Amino acid sequence: MSSKRRIYADLAARLRQAYATGPVAPLRDGLATSDADGAYEIQHLNTRYWMESGRRVVGRKVGLTSDAVQKQLGVSQPDFGVLFEDMRLTDGGSLAASRTIQPKVEAEVAIILANDLDSAEATAEDVLAAADCAVAAIEIVDSRISDWQISFADTVADNGSSAFFVLGSEFHSLSGLDLRTCGMAMEINGKVVSLGAGVACLGHPLNSAAWLARTLSAHGTGLKAGDIVLTGALGPMATLAPGDLVRAEIGGLGSVGFTFGDDRS
């Protein structure tokens, strides 16, 4: 094993351990802040580890779809992470606070594919043709990096700062849906904490999914029929506190929600 691959393997193990023991310092002792290739290699190492441990991949999440967040991290493109079946929560269900470290929440459009999509030139129209349905979604993001002091490389290595997700109970054909101008309102305990629209997600959620398809193809893989794609936040993230009741409404897609259970002693 080369010295660089050994460093990446050590960083991957450090991130895995953080799930059990708490957040770690930024990975800058072994990963440059702009090293996208190295960061995705670390993500891949952990994805392979988890799959070999029995976890099942059900899709991908896209992050950094907002211009403001990209500027904050000094990048010009989104990133992606892997969704596993055990990350999915039931609409209206509960997530124990003890299963998270420093969670935040955001509302998104999720697209579920009917057909494979593996093209280095994928467009929004290709996504539309491959899609089965769209559904309102909430993503619970988390970071294994202390105090969210993340660079682009940190969040990529940390599986896109992923944690859990919730899909709504209404699944809609994309035919006739206006996902570009659809409005989003997210409430915590009945108070609006985030407002947004589809245009905030790379100009259109389908643009985000197309970027993902192109990027995965460049990484030698692709999207599969049945995959869930979380296309990115429609508005600002909000911080979660134990006991919170979260609900989001997205125009044309309906609502989705969950309770952040207060089980911390």
N, C-alpha and C positions, 0 to 999 in steps of 0.2 A: 504494500500500500504506500502511495506517495505521501510525502509530508502534508501536502495540502488536503488530500482526501482524509488523512488521519485527523487533521484539525476539524474538517467538516463533520466527521463521524463523532468527534468529541462534543461539538456544539449541538448536534442533533440529540445526543444523549442528555446534554444539559437541559435542553428544552423539554424533553420527555419527563425528566425528573421534576421540573418546575410544576407540572400538573399536580404532583403529590406534596411537594415541600414548599411551594410558593415561588414568587417571581425572582428572576435573576437579573443581573446587570446586563445592559446592552452588549451585544456580541462582538464589540469592536476589537476585542483582543485577538480575534481570529477571522473576522469578516469585515471587509471595508464597507462603509455605509452605502456605496453605490454598486456593490458587487452582486448584480442580479443573478448571474449564472451560478455563483457560489451559493446564494440564498436559495435558489430553486433546487440545487443539488441537496442542500440540507433538508428542505421540505420533502423532496423525493425519498431521501433516506428514511425519514420518519413515516411517510406514507407506506413505504414497503414494509417497514417494521410492523406497523399497525395492521396491515393487511395479512401479514404472516401470523399475527396474533389473533386473527379471526374477525377483524372489523371489515365491514362491507362498504365500498364506495357507492354512493347514490347520486353523485353530481359534483358540481363545482360552485364556488362563490367568487364573484368579482368584487374587488375593492378598489379604493382610490379612484372612483369614477367622477368625483367632484373636482372642478378646476381649483377651488380654494384649497382642498386637501392636498392635491398634487403640488401646488406652489409651496404649501407648508413644508412638505417633505423634499422639495427640490427635485421632483421627477416630472416626466412628461407623458407617462402612460399609467394605466391601471396595473393591478396585480391580481393573482388568483390564488385560491386555496381549495382544498379537497373537502367535500361533504361526506360524512359517514352516516350510516343508518342510525347509529346510536346518538347522533347529535339532534335528531328530529324530535320535537315535542308535539303533543296533541293540541290542536286549536282549543283554547279554553282550559288547557291543563296547567300544570304547575312545574316550576323548576326550583329545586332546592338551592338556596343561596350558598350552601356549603360546597356545591359542585363548581363554583366559580371562584375567581381570584379578584378581579377588578373589572366587573362587567359593565358594558354599555349596550344600548339597544338602538336599533334603527329600522325603519320601515322600507320595504322594497317590493318590486315586482318580481315574482318568480315565474320562470317559463319551464314547462315540462315538455320534453321532446318526444315526438312520435317516431322519428327516424334518426338514423345516425347522421352526424354532420362532421366531416373530416376534410377540410379544405383550407389550404393556405391563402385562398382568395375569398373566403366566405364573406357574404354581405348580409345586411339586415333582411333583404328579400329572401336569401337562402335560409336564414333562421325562421322567418315566417313560414316558408314552405315546409320546414322540418318540424315545426312546433305542433304539439297536440293541444295545449291550453296554457292559459296564464292564470295566476292566482296571487292574491294578496299575501305578503309574507312579512315576518319580523325576523331579523337576525340579531341574536345576542352575541356580540363580539367581546372578546376578552384578550388580555395580553399576558404572556408569560414573562414579559420584560417589565422591570420595576417602573412604576409610576407612568406607564405608557410613554417612556422616553425612547420612542422608536424611530429608527431611520427606515428608509425603503427596504434595505436588506434585512433588518430585524423583523419587520412584519411579514415579508415574504417567507423567510426561514421559519417563522412561527405560524405556518399554515394560514397566512393572511389574517392573523389575529382572530381566528375563528373560534367558536365555542358551540353554540346551539342555534337552531332555527325552528320557526313555526310556520306552517302553511295554513291558510284559511280553509274554510269548508266549501267555498264556492269556486268551482273550476270553470273557466270561461274560454270558449273558442276565441282565437285572436281576430277572427273575421268581424270587422266593424268596430273593434275596440280602438280607442284613441289613447294609446299608451304614452304619447308624447306630451299631451297637455293634461292628462289625468291629474287631479289634485290628490294630495295626501295630507292627512292630519293624524298625528299620533298623540295619545293622551296617556298620562300616568296618574292614576288615582283621580281620574276625571278632569285633570288639568292639561290643556294643550301644551306640549313641550317641543313639538317639531312640526313644521309645515314645509311642504315641498310639492314638486310635480315631476312627471316623467322626464321632462326636458333636462332636469338636473343630472340625469344619469347618462353622461356622454352624449347629450342631445336627444337620446331616445333609448329606452331599455333594450331594443333590438340591436342597436349599435354596440352596446356592451356585450351582448351574447355573441355577436359576430366577431368582435375583437377576441373574445375568449376562444372561439372556434379556430380562428387564424393562429393564435398563440399556441394553443395545444397542438395544432398540426405541426407547427415549427418545432415543438418539443417531441415530435414523433408519436403522438397519440391523437385522440379526437373525442368528440362528444358522442354518446351512445343513445339509442332509443331508450326512453324511460328516464334519462338523466334529468335531475332537477338543476336548474341554473338560477342562482340568486344574482340578479343583474346589478345590484349596487344601490346604495342609499338614495332616497328621493329627497331627503332633508337632513338636517343636523342630527348627530347622535345625542342620546341623553344617558346620563349615568343612572344605574339602578341601585336601589336600596332594598334590603329585606322587607317584605310585606307589600311591595308595589304591585299594583294591578295595571297591566299595560294593554292598551287597545289601539289599533291603527285602522283607519278607513282609507281606502284608495278608490277613487272614482272609477266606476265600471267593474270593479273587482270585489267590492264588499269589504268586510271587516275581518280582522284576525286579532287574537289576543292570548294572554297567558298571565299567570300570577307568579311573581318571584317570591317563593315561599320563605318565610322567616324561620329557619331552623338552626341558625348559628347561636351557640351558647355564649 
